[in-house]
Amino acid sequence: MSKTKFSASFQKLWSASAASNVSDGLLKTSVPLLATTLTKDPFWIASISAIVMLPWLLFAIPVGGLVDRINRRQMLAIANSVRLSAALLLAFAVGFDFISLPLLLLTTFMFGVGEVIYDTTLQSMIPQVLDKDQLEQGNARLQVTSVTLGEFVGAPLSGVLFAISITLPFFFGAFGVLVAVLLVLSIPLQYANAEPTPKTIEKKSFWSDVRFGIRYLYEDKTLLKLVLLTSSIGFFFSASSSTMVLFLTETLQVPVALFGVLFAMPAVGALLGSVISHRISKRLGRTKVMAMSMSVSSLLVILQGLSPNYWVLAALVTLGTAIITMWNVLLMATYHQVIPTELFGRIHGTRRTLVWGLMPIGSLLGGAIASVDLRLPFFVGGAICFLLSLVGFRFIVGLQSKITESENA
């Protein structure tokens, strides 16, 4: 991967993305900790996980349509501006002691809206700035950067800052997003907009474009089946992990100062998964690695529920994260390869509406299950994910033919 020479345009996109990773790590760790100071109810803790994903259900499709029509560089700036506003509001609410559970839910929702805009725009620009044979390496590099800065820097720093003062992680997070806004504006202008191939595209209405993207996904049965399978697995993965913060603090008794460090340990797995994904894919075949990753990661979720202490849990989550990261890198490379670039925003938004839009419901289900026992979501979610992975194993392996077809196009 180090021998691959990426274009200057990808480097700009990468630097803008990297700037927000530290901020994401700070806020991802501090928000659940803040929530536990406001409530110990598993349902409301699960609601925090649910509401950050809710914007994917509500806005992913229209945002995908916008990404294919308007200035993508400005969309990235808008996304980070929304996240900046949410971080500042939360920082001042904590600092001036008017924080409440409804306000925490509101700011979490705002951050989720910014994430929908940012991720859809970023993923839509990647095929523009990378060659086809660079897609796995490029996605891996973005993942490595996200893990290194978000998990190794942001997450542990957040736990330490939170122990010093509850307000510090939120102000530091807001500053990181501000830097990201400025870096986004360094992306070259020629990559601001999608490349419209049909000559009549400007004559179509916005909602006509959106409907076309939805219809394209529905009519491509292989792509649709992949989206439905990943949506189902994502739903139950979300159910298994939505009350993780309570499992750590209440069942396994993790000290607050170690919370960020513990969350950073699985990043070792994510970093490893990002680095080796392309090499394993070349050796064994992309779709075989994807199919095996889906099954093994599901079994590891079940084992997490049996963890006797937080160090065992950290080891299991680290291994699971490495495997899931390989899946994510190879899956996104597949999507970038088989979905037309000029349609990517709409189709990406549609599939994310299903995949991530169902996750809030899964999180709430996990909260309901956790009210019986905090270990139970791991057993239920992991077992169902494993069954789904067995059902979809042959289908995932068979995707290689569609990838080969796109390479020859």
C-alpha positions as CSV (number, residue, x, y, z in Angstrom):
1,M,0.0,0.0,0.0
2,S,2.9,2.3,0.7
3,K,4.1,2.0,-2.9
4,T,0.8,3.4,-4.3
5,K,1.1,7.0,-5.5
6,F,-2.2,8.7,-4.9
7,S,-3.2,11.9,-6.7
8,A,-2.9,15.3,-5.1
9,S,-6.7,15.5,-5.2
10,F,-7.0,12.4,-3.0
11,Q,-4.4,13.8,-0.7
12,K,-6.5,16.9,-0.2
13,L,-9.6,14.9,0.5
14,W,-7.7,12.7,2.9
15,S,-6.2,15.6,4.8
16,A,-9.7,17.2,5.2
17,S,-11.1,13.9,6.5
18,A,-8.2,13.3,8.8
19,A,-8.7,16.7,10.6
20,S,-12.1,15.6,11.8
21,N,-11.0,12.2,13.0
22,V,-9.5,13.5,16.3
23,S,-12.7,15.4,17.0
24,D,-14.8,12.4,16.2
25,G,-12.8,10.3,18.7
26,L,-13.1,12.9,21.4
27,L,-16.9,13.2,21.0
28,K,-17.6,9.5,20.5
29,T,-16.0,8.7,23.8
30,S,-17.2,11.7,25.9
31,V,-20.9,11.7,24.8
32,P,-21.7,8.2,26.2
33,L,-19.8,9.1,29.4
34,L,-21.8,12.3,29.7
35,A,-25.0,10.3,29.2
36,T,-24.2,8.0,32.1
37,T,-24.1,11.1,34.4
38,L,-27.6,12.0,33.4
39,T,-29.3,8.6,33.4
40,K,-28.6,4.9,34.2
41,D,-31.7,3.7,32.3
42,P,-30.6,1.2,29.5
43,F,-33.4,2.4,27.2
44,W,-32.2,6.1,27.3
45,I,-28.6,5.0,27.0
46,A,-29.6,3.0,23.9
47,S,-31.5,6.0,22.6
48,I,-28.2,8.0,22.4
49,S,-26.8,5.3,20.1
50,A,-30.1,5.3,18.2
51,I,-30.5,9.0,17.6
52,V,-27.1,9.5,16.1
53,M,-28.1,7.0,13.4
54,L,-31.6,8.3,13.0
55,P,-30.6,10.9,10.4
56,W,-29.6,8.1,8.0
57,L,-33.1,6.9,8.0
58,L,-34.6,10.4,7.5
59,F,-32.1,12.2,5.3
60,A,-29.7,9.8,3.5
61,I,-31.8,9.6,0.3
62,P,-32.3,13.3,-0.3
63,V,-28.7,14.1,0.8
64,G,-27.6,11.5,-1.8
65,G,-29.6,13.3,-4.5
66,L,-28.1,16.6,-3.5
67,V,-24.5,15.3,-3.6
68,D,-25.0,14.3,-7.2
69,R,-26.3,17.7,-8.2
70,I,-24.4,20.4,-6.3
71,N,-21.0,21.5,-5.1
72,R,-19.5,18.6,-3.2
73,R,-16.7,20.7,-1.6
74,Q,-19.3,23.0,-0.1
75,M,-21.3,20.0,1.1
76,L,-18.3,18.8,3.0
77,A,-17.9,22.3,4.6
78,I,-21.6,22.4,5.4
79,A,-21.4,19.0,7.1
80,N,-18.5,20.0,9.3
81,S,-20.3,23.3,10.1
82,V,-23.3,21.4,11.4
83,R,-21.1,19.2,13.5
84,L,-19.2,22.3,14.8
85,S,-22.5,23.9,15.9
86,A,-23.5,20.7,17.7
87,A,-20.1,20.4,19.5
88,L,-20.2,24.1,20.6
89,L,-23.7,23.9,21.9
90,L,-22.9,20.8,23.9
91,A,-19.7,22.3,25.2
92,F,-21.4,25.5,26.4
93,A,-24.4,23.5,27.8
94,V,-22.0,21.4,29.9
95,G,-19.8,24.4,30.8
96,F,-22.7,26.6,32.0
97,D,-24.5,23.6,33.6
98,F,-27.7,23.7,31.6
99,I,-27.1,20.3,30.1
100,S,-30.1,17.9,30.1
101,L,-30.9,14.6,28.5
102,P,-33.2,16.2,25.8
103,L,-30.5,18.6,24.9
104,L,-27.9,15.8,24.7
105,L,-30.3,13.9,22.3
106,L,-30.7,17.1,20.2
107,T,-27.0,17.7,19.8
108,T,-26.4,14.1,19.1
109,F,-29.0,14.2,16.4
110,M,-27.4,17.3,14.9
111,F,-24.0,15.6,14.8
112,G,-25.7,12.6,13.1
113,V,-27.1,14.9,10.4
114,G,-23.6,16.3,9.8
115,E,-22.3,12.7,9.5
116,V,-24.9,11.8,6.9
117,I,-23.9,14.8,4.7
118,Y,-20.1,14.3,5.3
119,D,-20.0,10.5,4.7
120,T,-22.2,10.5,1.6
121,T,-20.2,13.3,0.0
122,L,-16.8,11.8,0.9
123,Q,-17.7,8.4,-0.4
124,S,-19.1,9.9,-3.6
125,M,-15.9,11.8,-4.3
126,I,-13.6,8.8,-3.8
127,P,-14.1,7.2,-7.3
128,Q,-13.4,10.6,-8.8
129,V,-9.9,10.9,-7.2
130,L,-8.8,7.3,-7.3
131,D,-8.1,4.8,-10.1
132,K,-10.0,1.5,-10.0
133,D,-6.9,-0.4,-8.9
134,Q,-6.4,2.0,-6.0
135,L,-9.9,1.7,-4.5
136,E,-8.9,-0.9,-1.8
137,Q,-5.7,0.9,-0.9
138,G,-7.4,4.3,-0.8
139,N,-10.3,3.1,1.4
140,A,-7.8,1.4,3.6
141,R,-5.7,4.5,4.0
142,L,-8.8,6.5,5.0
143,Q,-9.7,3.8,7.5
144,V,-6.1,3.7,8.9
145,T,-6.1,7.5,9.4
146,S,-9.6,7.4,11.0
147,V,-8.5,4.8,13.4
148,T,-5.1,6.2,14.2
149,L,-6.3,9.8,14.9
150,G,-9.8,9.0,16.2
151,E,-9.1,6.0,18.4
152,F,-5.4,6.3,19.4
153,V,-5.5,10.1,19.9
154,G,-9.1,11.3,20.3
155,A,-10.6,8.5,22.4
156,P,-7.9,8.1,25.1
157,L,-7.5,11.9,25.2
158,S,-11.2,12.2,25.7
159,G,-11.2,9.9,28.8
160,V,-8.3,11.9,30.4
161,L,-9.9,15.3,29.6
162,F,-13.3,14.1,30.9
163,A,-11.7,13.0,34.2
164,I,-10.1,16.5,34.5
165,S,-13.2,18.5,33.4
166,I,-16.4,17.4,31.7
167,T,-16.3,20.4,29.4
168,L,-12.8,19.9,28.0
169,P,-13.5,17.1,25.4
170,F,-16.3,19.0,23.9
171,F,-14.3,22.3,23.4
172,F,-11.4,20.3,22.0
173,G,-13.8,18.5,19.7
174,A,-15.3,21.7,18.4
175,F,-11.8,23.1,17.6
176,G,-11.0,19.9,15.6
177,V,-14.1,20.3,13.5
178,L,-13.3,24.0,12.9
179,V,-9.9,22.9,11.5
180,A,-11.6,20.4,9.3
181,V,-13.9,23.1,7.8
182,L,-10.9,25.1,6.8
183,L,-9.1,22.1,5.3
184,V,-12.1,21.1,3.2
185,L,-11.8,24.4,1.3
186,S,-8.4,23.3,0.1
187,I,-9.9,20.5,-2.1
188,P,-9.4,21.4,-5.8
189,L,-12.4,23.0,-7.5
190,Q,-12.5,20.5,-10.3
191,Y,-13.7,17.9,-7.9
192,A,-16.5,20.0,-6.5
193,N,-19.2,18.5,-8.7
194,A,-20.1,15.1,-10.0
195,E,-19.4,14.4,-13.7
196,P,-22.8,14.2,-15.4
197,T,-22.7,11.7,-18.2
198,P,-26.3,11.9,-19.6
199,K,-26.7,15.1,-21.6
200,T,-30.2,15.6,-20.3
201,I,-29.4,15.4,-16.6
202,E,-30.0,19.1,-16.0
203,K,-33.5,18.8,-17.4
204,K,-34.5,16.3,-14.7
205,S,-36.0,17.4,-11.4
206,F,-34.3,16.7,-8.1
207,W,-36.9,14.1,-7.1
208,S,-36.7,12.5,-10.5
209,D,-33.0,11.9,-9.9
210,V,-33.7,10.6,-6.4
211,R,-36.3,8.2,-7.8
212,F,-33.9,7.0,-10.5
213,G,-31.3,6.1,-7.9
214,I,-33.8,4.2,-5.8
215,R,-35.1,2.4,-9.0
216,Y,-31.5,1.6,-10.1
217,L,-30.9,-0.1,-6.7
218,Y,-34.2,-2.0,-6.8
219,E,-33.6,-3.3,-10.4
220,D,-30.1,-4.4,-9.7
221,K,-31.0,-7.6,-7.8
222,T,-27.5,-8.5,-6.9
223,L,-26.8,-5.1,-5.4
224,L,-30.2,-5.1,-3.7
225,K,-29.6,-8.5,-2.1
226,L,-26.2,-7.3,-0.8
227,V,-27.8,-4.2,0.7
228,L,-30.6,-6.2,2.4
229,L,-28.1,-8.7,3.8
230,T,-25.8,-6.0,5.2
231,S,-28.9,-4.1,6.6
232,S,-30.1,-7.1,8.5
233,I,-26.7,-7.9,10.0
234,G,-26.1,-4.2,10.8
235,F,-29.5,-4.1,12.6
236,F,-28.5,-6.9,15.0
237,F,-24.9,-5.8,15.4
238,S,-26.4,-2.4,16.6
239,A,-28.7,-4.2,19.0
240,S,-25.7,-6.1,20.5
241,S,-23.6,-3.0,21.1
242,S,-26.1,-0.2,21.9
243,T,-25.7,-0.5,25.7
244,M,-21.9,-1.2,25.7
245,V,-21.2,1.8,27.9
246,L,-23.5,0.4,30.6
247,F,-22.0,-3.0,30.2
248,L,-18.5,-1.5,30.8
249,T,-19.4,0.9,33.6
250,E,-22.0,-1.2,35.5
251,T,-21.2,-4.8,34.8
252,L,-17.4,-4.7,34.3
253,Q,-16.8,-1.7,36.5
254,V,-14.4,0.2,34.2
255,P,-12.9,3.3,35.8
256,V,-13.8,6.6,34.1
257,A,-10.1,7.5,33.5
258,L,-9.6,4.2,31.6
259,F,-12.7,4.5,29.5
260,G,-11.0,6.3,26.6
261,V,-8.0,4.0,26.8
262,L,-10.1,0.9,26.8
263,F,-12.0,2.2,23.8
264,A,-8.7,2.9,22.0
265,M,-7.5,-0.7,22.4
266,P,-9.9,-2.1,19.7
267,A,-8.4,0.5,17.4
268,V,-5.3,-1.7,17.2
269,G,-7.6,-4.2,15.6
270,A,-9.1,-1.7,13.2
271,L,-5.6,-0.4,12.3
272,L,-4.5,-4.0,11.6
273,G,-7.6,-4.8,9.6
274,S,-7.1,-1.7,7.5
275,V,-3.5,-2.5,6.8
276,I,-3.8,-6.2,5.9
277,S,-7.2,-6.1,4.1
278,H,-5.7,-5.5,0.6
279,R,-3.0,-8.1,1.1
280,I,-5.4,-10.8,2.3
281,S,-7.8,-9.9,-0.4
282,K,-5.1,-10.4,-3.1
283,R,-4.1,-13.7,-1.5
284,L,-7.5,-15.3,-0.8
285,G,-9.9,-13.3,-3.0
286,R,-11.9,-10.3,-1.9
287,T,-15.3,-12.0,-1.7
288,K,-14.0,-15.0,0.2
289,V,-12.5,-12.7,2.8
290,M,-15.7,-10.8,3.1
291,A,-17.8,-13.9,3.6
292,M,-15.5,-15.3,6.3
293,S,-15.3,-12.0,8.0
294,M,-19.0,-11.8,8.3
295,S,-19.3,-15.2,10.1
296,V,-16.3,-14.9,12.4
297,S,-17.1,-11.4,13.6
298,S,-20.6,-12.6,14.6
299,L,-19.2,-15.4,16.7
300,L,-17.0,-12.9,18.5
301,V,-20.0,-10.8,19.5
302,I,-21.4,-13.8,21.3
303,L,-18.1,-14.4,23.1
304,Q,-18.0,-10.7,24.2
305,G,-21.2,-11.3,26.2
306,L,-19.3,-14.0,28.2
307,S,-16.4,-11.6,29.1
308,P,-15.4,-12.0,32.8
309,N,-13.6,-8.6,32.9
310,Y,-13.0,-5.6,30.7
311,W,-9.5,-6.8,29.5
312,V,-11.0,-9.9,28.1
313,L,-13.7,-7.9,26.4
314,A,-11.1,-5.5,25.0
315,A,-9.2,-8.4,23.5
316,L,-12.4,-9.8,21.9
317,V,-13.5,-6.5,20.6
318,T,-10.0,-5.8,19.2
319,L,-10.1,-9.0,17.2
320,G,-13.7,-8.4,16.1
321,T,-12.9,-4.9,15.0
322,A,-10.0,-6.1,12.9
323,I,-12.3,-8.5,11.1
324,I,-15.1,-6.0,10.7
325,T,-12.7,-3.4,9.4
326,M,-11.5,-5.8,6.7
327,W,-15.1,-6.3,5.7
328,N,-15.8,-2.6,5.6
329,V,-12.8,-1.7,3.5
330,L,-13.5,-4.5,0.9
331,L,-17.2,-3.8,0.9
332,M,-16.7,-0.1,0.1
333,A,-14.2,-0.9,-2.6
334,T,-16.8,-3.2,-4.1
335,Y,-19.5,-0.5,-4.0
336,H,-17.1,2.1,-5.5
337,Q,-16.4,-0.4,-8.3
338,V,-19.9,-1.6,-9.2
339,I,-21.9,1.6,-8.7
340,P,-21.6,4.3,-11.5
341,T,-19.8,7.4,-10.1
342,E,-22.4,9.8,-11.4
343,L,-25.1,7.9,-9.5
344,F,-23.1,7.1,-6.4
345,G,-24.6,9.7,-4.1
346,R,-28.2,8.7,-4.7
347,I,-27.5,4.9,-4.5
348,H,-25.2,5.3,-1.6
349,G,-27.8,7.4,0.2
350,T,-30.5,4.8,-0.5
351,R,-28.5,1.9,0.7
352,R,-27.4,3.8,3.8
353,T,-31.0,4.6,4.5
354,L,-31.6,0.9,4.8
355,V,-28.3,-0.2,6.4
356,W,-27.8,2.6,8.9
357,G,-31.4,3.8,9.0
358,L,-32.4,0.5,10.6
359,M,-29.7,0.7,13.2
360,P,-31.6,3.1,15.5
361,I,-34.4,0.6,15.8
362,G,-31.8,-2.1,16.5
363,S,-30.3,0.0,19.2
364,L,-33.7,0.5,20.9
365,L,-34.2,-3.3,20.6
366,G,-30.8,-3.8,22.3
367,G,-31.9,-1.4,25.1
368,A,-35.1,-3.3,25.7
369,I,-33.2,-6.6,25.8
370,A,-30.5,-5.1,28.1
371,S,-33.2,-4.2,30.6
372,V,-33.4,-7.9,31.3
373,D,-29.6,-8.4,31.5
374,L,-26.8,-6.3,30.1
375,R,-25.1,-9.4,28.7
376,L,-28.1,-10.6,26.8
377,P,-27.9,-8.3,23.8
378,F,-24.5,-9.8,22.8
379,F,-26.0,-13.3,22.8
380,V,-29.2,-12.5,20.9
381,G,-27.6,-10.1,18.4
382,G,-24.5,-12.2,17.8
383,A,-26.5,-15.4,17.3
384,I,-28.8,-13.9,14.7
385,C,-25.9,-12.2,12.9
386,F,-24.2,-15.6,12.7
387,L,-27.2,-17.3,11.2
388,L,-27.6,-14.5,8.6
389,S,-23.9,-14.8,7.7
390,L,-24.3,-18.5,7.0
391,V,-27.4,-17.9,4.9
392,G,-25.5,-15.2,2.8
393,F,-22.1,-16.9,2.7
394,R,-22.4,-18.4,-0.9
395,F,-24.0,-15.2,-2.2
396,I,-21.1,-13.0,-0.9
397,V,-18.5,-15.4,-2.4
398,G,-20.4,-15.2,-5.7
399,L,-20.0,-11.4,-5.9
400,Q,-16.6,-11.9,-7.5
401,S,-18.3,-12.3,-10.9
402,K,-19.9,-8.8,-10.6
403,I,-16.6,-7.3,-9.6
404,T,-14.9,-8.9,-12.6
405,E,-17.6,-7.6,-14.9
406,S,-17.1,-4.0,-13.6
407,E,-13.3,-4.4,-14.1
408,N,-13.9,-5.4,-17.8
409,A,-16.4,-2.6,-18.4
